[in-house]
Amino acid sequence: MPIEFGLWRIDNNDFRRLSSQRLTNESRLEQLLVEDPNLLGSKLLIIGQQVHTASGNRLDLLGIDVDGDLHIIELKRDRTPRDVVAQALDYAAWVRTLTYDDIVDLYNEFETDHEFETAFAEQFGASRPDGAPDIPEDINQSHSLTIVASELDGATERIIEYLAEEYSVPVNAVRFNYYEDDGREYIGRTWLIDPQETNEPPSKRESWNGRDFYVSFGEGVHRSWRDARQYGFISGGQGEWYSRTLGQLSIDDRVFVHVPQHGYVGVGNVTQEKTPVTEFTVKIDGEDRPILDCELAATAMDENAADPELREYVVGVEWIDTRPLNEAYWETGMYANQNTVTKLRNQFTLDRLSDTFQIDR
């Protein structure tokens, strides 16, 4: 049940509780959240308002926090409990697919006076020693949903509590009480579930073992899993967002490779850190040969090779075990993410992969 919020006025001998009212215009509440998203209790940067989604509907507000996690903020308005919760879940299914470039594009549509990186640094005070914005490498690792209302009904409360308690969905609801007194206006915040107790996705709760990484390997004309298996590497590129996280990998790190739409196809240890495709070499008959001089299934691996932002970057890997795409392993509930490289924290996934590839945990 919601935590009750009360407001009293103390004025000389006048001590009385103010009566809350319903804020009839929730569009006004939406604008207040745009002006100060910290009303929701955590520091956020709003990156989109009335955002067009893949379903054709509009998400009220989309924010991002200092960790790069996204926050879906949906106003209840006059919709039924079923409609507003189902809509928020539909938005979550769309938000989880957003890449760094998507997020930048959404912000540019919302705010034309500042670049995303600058706004992020200003909002969170996040910058590297050289003054460049310190954007998290593992951006959009998780997301949360907040239903905002000027009034919450019992059905909405029950649905949200059920999803949060039974299925660990990171969803909550907040009611804003509205007060008028002596020509002044006030609002007060009441959470349905204590934010400190809100369930977080497993990837946020579990610790990292300091060694294992997840790799998303996008099969196509720029990179081929057949080449990666044969020559010992992983790669990413054709956009700075797709290559930037490769920089997390160091010698002897262990990587588990996932090919979207297929599943997990290999595990190996890093032997060479992130290298431009034009400089990466492999051993052929005991001699070093540039990867671009090798016989490749990826016909466009050299595309944009002269462009530092767009070209392909390669990481050397000594494979422990691999399998072809038609033998990829996947099980419902396993970890997958659109980032090229992330820390693999999900113990369920690690356990399944350790058994599948017959390696030590």
Salt bridges, closest charged atoms under 4 A:
GLU4 OE2 - ARG17 NH2 3.22
ASP11 OD2 - ARG9 NH2 2.69
ASP14 OD2 - ARG16 NE 3.19
GLU30 OE1 - ARG77 NH2 2.46
ASP60 OD1 - ARG77 NH2 3.13
ASP65 OD2 - HIS71 NE2 2.89
ASP69 OD2 - LYS204 NZ 2.61
GLU74 OE2 - ARG79 NH2 2.87
ASP78 OD1 - ARG22 NH2 3.44
ASP130 OD1 - ARG128 NE 3.88
GLU151 OE1 - ARG22 NE 3.69
ASP153 OD2 - LYS76 NZ 3.30
ASP181 OD2 - ARG9 NH1 2.55
ASP181 OD1 - ARG16 NH2 2.86
ASP182 OD2 - ARG9 NH2 3.92
ASP182 OD2 - ARG184 NH1 3.99
GLU185 OE1 - ARG28 NH2 2.76
ASP212 OD1 - ARG254 NE 2.67
GLU240 OE2 - ARG244 NE 3.52
ASP288 OD1 - LYS283 NZ 3.36
GLU303 OE1 - HIS222 NE2 2.94
GLU312 OE2 - ARG223 NE 2.49
GLU331 OE2 - ARG352 NE 3.39
ASP351 OD1 - ARG361 NE 3.08
ASP355 OD1 - ARG361 NH2 3.00
